[in-house]
């Protein structure tokens, strides 16, 4: 049975003090609420990881938002997967559209990052999704399949079983525009079909596929009711504990 997951991505927000306070608020709400077997993850800036891991309990996993594509060495400003592991974190968000767009991350670079993440016992939350022009040109399925194949299909079935996918229509990220429930289900079903073709039904049916793109308390329930939507990767709404909790409890 695949896991239901709600993962927050704080992006470049919150000072260390603010992050510790927010993590504590989220932890208190999670500890005191029945959340129906949902895995809760918070993705913090690098400088928060160690301290946030001290604040949260066992019900919350902590994620980095990126990692280096090299093990170690003379790479000024980079953070390795082994460094992330040493903070007590469990996940790494990889391939987010903002990384692909602003920092030129390619599928080839992401292959290296995925491998290093897995080698260090961390679970990749691997992001995929099309821009508006690609959807309007009806190339969205082609684009998403290519991102999955080129970034992940070098993995064995056992390795792939440790990956979480996050579909984020780029045209909906931070815009307030959300893919319709039908659009989300259509793409998630396509993604699962793509996994069946590569790895078989067991692996595909056990892979959690999250939806990201202006998911908020008001629309989370409708999105999560879809058969192939297993949770969300949450941006802005994860910066307020009550809003984030409203999405967690939408299941």
C-alpha positions as CSV (number, residue, x, y, z in Angstrom):
1,X,0.0,0.0,0.0
2,X,1.5,3.3,-1.0
3,X,1.9,6.1,1.6
4,X,-0.1,9.2,1.8
5,X,2.3,12.2,2.1
6,X,1.9,15.9,2.7
7,X,5.3,17.6,2.3
8,X,5.9,21.3,2.9
9,X,8.5,23.2,0.8
10,X,9.4,26.4,2.6
11,X,11.7,27.5,-0.2
12,X,13.8,30.6,0.7
13,X,11.7,31.7,3.6
14,X,12.1,32.1,7.4
15,X,15.1,33.0,9.4
16,X,16.5,30.2,11.7
17,X,14.5,31.5,14.6
18,X,11.3,31.8,12.5
19,X,11.8,28.3,11.1
20,X,12.3,26.7,14.6
21,X,9.1,28.5,15.7
22,X,7.1,27.3,12.7
23,X,8.4,23.7,13.0
24,X,7.4,23.7,16.7
25,X,3.9,24.9,15.8
26,X,3.4,22.3,13.1
27,X,4.8,19.6,15.4
28,X,2.4,20.5,18.2
29,X,-0.6,20.4,15.8
30,X,0.5,17.0,14.4
31,X,1.1,15.5,17.8
32,X,-2.4,16.5,19.0
33,X,-4.4,15.7,15.9
34,X,-5.5,12.3,14.5
35,X,-4.1,12.4,10.9
36,X,-5.1,9.1,9.5
37,X,-1.8,7.5,8.5
38,X,-0.4,10.5,6.6
39,X,3.3,11.0,6.5
40,X,4.2,14.7,7.2
41,X,7.4,16.2,5.8
42,X,8.7,19.7,6.1
43,X,11.4,20.9,3.6
44,X,13.5,23.6,5.2
45,X,16.4,25.8,4.1
46,X,19.8,24.1,4.7
47,X,20.7,26.1,7.8
48,X,17.5,25.0,9.5
49,X,17.9,21.3,9.1
50,X,19.8,20.3,12.3
51,X,17.7,22.5,14.6
52,X,14.3,21.6,13.0
53,X,15.2,17.9,13.4
54,X,15.6,18.6,17.1
55,X,12.2,20.3,17.4
56,X,10.0,17.8,15.5
57,X,9.0,14.4,16.8
58,X,8.8,11.0,15.0
59,X,5.6,11.9,13.1
60,X,7.4,14.5,11.0
61,X,10.2,13.9,8.5
62,X,12.6,16.7,7.5
63,X,13.7,17.3,3.9
64,X,16.4,19.4,2.3
65,X,15.4,21.3,-0.8
66,X,18.4,20.3,-2.9
67,X,21.8,18.6,-2.7
68,X,25.0,18.8,-4.6
69,X,25.8,16.6,-7.5
70,X,29.2,15.6,-6.1
71,X,30.2,13.7,-3.0
72,X,32.6,16.2,-1.6
73,X,35.5,18.5,-2.5
74,X,36.2,22.0,-3.8
75,X,32.6,23.1,-4.6
76,X,32.2,26.3,-2.7
77,X,28.7,26.9,-1.4
78,X,27.4,23.3,-2.1
79,X,25.9,21.0,0.4
80,X,26.4,17.2,0.0
81,X,24.0,14.4,0.5
82,X,26.1,13.0,3.3
83,X,26.0,16.4,5.0
84,X,22.2,16.4,4.8
85,X,22.1,12.9,6.2
86,X,24.2,13.9,9.1
87,X,21.5,16.5,10.2
88,X,19.0,13.7,10.8
89,X,17.0,14.5,7.7
90,X,15.2,11.8,5.7
91,X,14.3,13.4,2.4
92,X,15.7,15.6,-0.4
93,X,13.5,17.5,-2.8
94,X,15.1,17.2,-6.3
95,X,14.3,18.6,-9.7
96,X,11.9,21.4,-8.6
97,X,10.9,23.6,-11.5
98,X,12.6,26.6,-9.8
99,X,15.9,24.7,-9.8
100,X,15.5,23.6,-13.4
101,X,14.5,27.1,-14.6
102,X,16.7,29.4,-12.5
103,X,19.8,27.2,-12.0
104,X,19.9,25.2,-15.2
105,X,19.4,21.8,-13.6
106,X,19.2,19.1,-16.3
107,X,18.1,15.5,-16.2
108,X,21.7,14.5,-16.4
109,X,22.6,16.5,-13.3
110,X,19.6,15.1,-11.5
111,X,20.7,11.5,-12.2
112,X,23.8,12.3,-10.2
113,X,21.8,13.9,-7.4
114,X,19.3,11.0,-7.2
115,X,22.2,8.5,-7.0
116,X,23.9,10.4,-4.2
117,X,20.7,10.8,-2.3
118,X,19.9,7.1,-2.4
119,X,23.5,6.2,-1.6
120,X,23.2,8.2,1.6
121,X,19.9,6.5,2.7
122,X,17.8,9.6,1.9
123,X,14.5,9.5,0.0
124,X,14.3,11.7,-3.1
125,X,11.1,13.7,-3.7
126,X,11.5,14.0,-7.4
127,X,9.6,16.9,-9.1
128,X,8.2,16.8,-12.6
129,X,5.9,19.0,-14.6
130,X,5.3,21.1,-17.7
131,X,5.2,24.8,-18.3
132,X,2.2,26.5,-19.8
133,X,3.5,26.6,-23.3
134,X,4.0,22.8,-23.3
135,X,0.5,22.2,-22.0
136,X,-1.0,24.5,-24.6
137,X,0.9,22.6,-27.3
138,X,-0.4,19.3,-25.9
139,X,3.1,18.2,-25.1
140,X,2.6,17.8,-21.3
141,X,2.5,14.0,-21.3
142,X,5.6,13.8,-23.5
143,X,7.5,16.3,-21.2
144,X,6.6,14.6,-18.0
145,X,7.4,11.1,-19.3
146,X,10.8,12.4,-20.5
147,X,11.7,13.9,-17.1
148,X,10.8,10.6,-15.4
149,X,12.6,8.4,-17.9
150,X,15.8,10.5,-18.1
151,X,16.0,11.3,-14.4
152,X,15.0,8.0,-12.8
153,X,14.7,5.0,-15.2
154,X,18.4,4.1,-14.6
155,X,17.4,2.9,-11.2
156,X,16.6,-0.7,-10.3
157,X,13.1,-1.5,-9.2
158,X,14.3,-1.8,-5.6
159,X,16.0,1.6,-5.8
160,X,13.0,3.2,-7.5
161,X,10.8,2.0,-4.7
162,X,12.5,4.6,-2.4
163,X,11.5,7.5,-4.6
164,X,8.5,9.8,-4.1
165,X,7.2,11.6,-7.2
166,X,5.7,15.1,-7.1
167,X,3.8,16.4,-10.2
168,X,3.8,20.2,-10.3
169,X,2.3,21.9,-13.3
170,X,4.7,24.8,-13.5
171,X,2.0,27.1,-14.6
172,X,0.2,26.6,-11.3
173,X,3.2,27.1,-8.9
174,X,2.7,30.2,-6.9
175,X,0.2,31.7,-9.3
176,X,-3.0,30.9,-7.4
177,X,-4.1,28.9,-10.4
178,X,-4.6,25.2,-9.7
179,X,-5.0,22.3,-12.1
180,X,-8.5,21.0,-11.9
181,X,-9.1,17.8,-10.0
182,X,-9.7,16.0,-13.4
183,X,-6.4,17.4,-14.8
184,X,-4.5,16.3,-11.8
185,X,-6.0,12.8,-11.9
186,X,-5.4,12.5,-15.6
187,X,-1.7,13.3,-15.2
188,X,-1.2,11.2,-12.1
189,X,-2.8,8.2,-13.8
190,X,-0.5,8.8,-16.8
191,X,2.5,8.8,-14.6
192,X,1.5,5.6,-12.9
193,X,0.9,4.0,-16.3
194,X,4.4,5.1,-17.3
195,X,5.8,3.4,-14.2
196,X,3.9,0.2,-14.9
197,X,5.5,0.0,-18.4
198,X,9.0,0.4,-16.8
199,X,8.8,-1.4,-13.5
200,X,5.5,-3.4,-13.4
201,X,2.3,-2.9,-11.5
202,X,3.6,-3.7,-8.0
203,X,6.3,-0.9,-8.1
204,X,3.9,1.5,-9.8
205,X,1.1,0.9,-7.3
206,X,3.4,1.4,-4.4
207,X,4.8,4.7,-5.6
208,X,3.4,7.8,-3.9
209,X,2.7,10.6,-6.5
210,X,2.1,14.0,-4.9
211,X,0.4,17.0,-6.4
212,X,2.0,20.4,-6.2
213,X,0.8,23.7,-7.6
214,X,-1.3,26.1,-5.4
215,X,-2.7,23.3,-3.2
216,X,-4.3,24.8,-0.2
217,X,-6.9,23.9,2.5
218,X,-9.8,24.9,0.3
219,X,-9.0,22.5,-2.6
220,X,-6.9,19.8,-1.0
221,X,-9.8,17.5,-0.2
222,X,-11.1,17.5,-3.8
223,X,-7.5,16.8,-5.1
224,X,-6.8,14.1,-2.6
225,X,-10.0,12.2,-3.4
226,X,-8.5,11.2,-6.8
227,X,-7.4,7.6,-7.0
228,X,-3.9,8.4,-8.1
229,X,-3.2,11.6,-6.1
230,X,-1.4,10.4,-2.9
231,X,-0.8,13.8,-1.3
232,X,0.8,17.1,-1.9
233,X,4.0,19.1,-2.1
234,X,3.0,22.3,-0.6
235,X,4.6,25.7,-1.1
236,X,3.0,28.9,0.3
237,X,0.4,27.2,2.4
238,X,3.2,25.3,4.3
239,X,4.4,28.6,5.8
240,X,1.4,28.9,8.1
241,X,1.0,26.0,10.6
242,X,-2.8,26.2,10.5
243,X,-3.0,26.2,6.7
244,X,-0.6,23.3,6.5
245,X,-2.5,21.3,9.0
246,X,-5.7,22.0,7.1
247,X,-4.1,20.2,4.1
248,X,-2.8,17.4,6.2
249,X,-6.3,16.7,7.6
250,X,-7.9,16.9,4.2
251,X,-7.4,13.1,3.9
